[in-house]
Amino acid sequence: MKKRLILTALACFAATAMEARADDLVFQLKNNTGAVLTNFYTSPVGVNEWEDDVFGRQVLNPGESMEITIADGRDVCKYDMRFEFEEGSALDTTEDTQDLCELGEYTIHE
């Protein structure tokens, strides 16, 4: 009986872990500008503060793309996004709102 209970608990844990992973928002971000994208912030619509920089220590050079995963555990789709470029570039900080559940690719333009 104990073995069956343990196996059931493990199966539930595995299903929960797989379910949480399925909720991650994944898309390609492409920098189609002439400047280095140094910071990328997201936050669910309605949250008044930006979350941590998605890039961490990375940057996105002109013409490059990278896979972005937002694994914040929330089950919302609409996110505000903030893009910051290298100092000295002619580009201003840009903000946008998108439904990331439906988004497969996002390209930022000048």
Helices and strands as residue ranges (DSSP letters): H 2-22, E 25-32, E 37-44, E 65-70, E 78-85, E 94-99, E 105-109
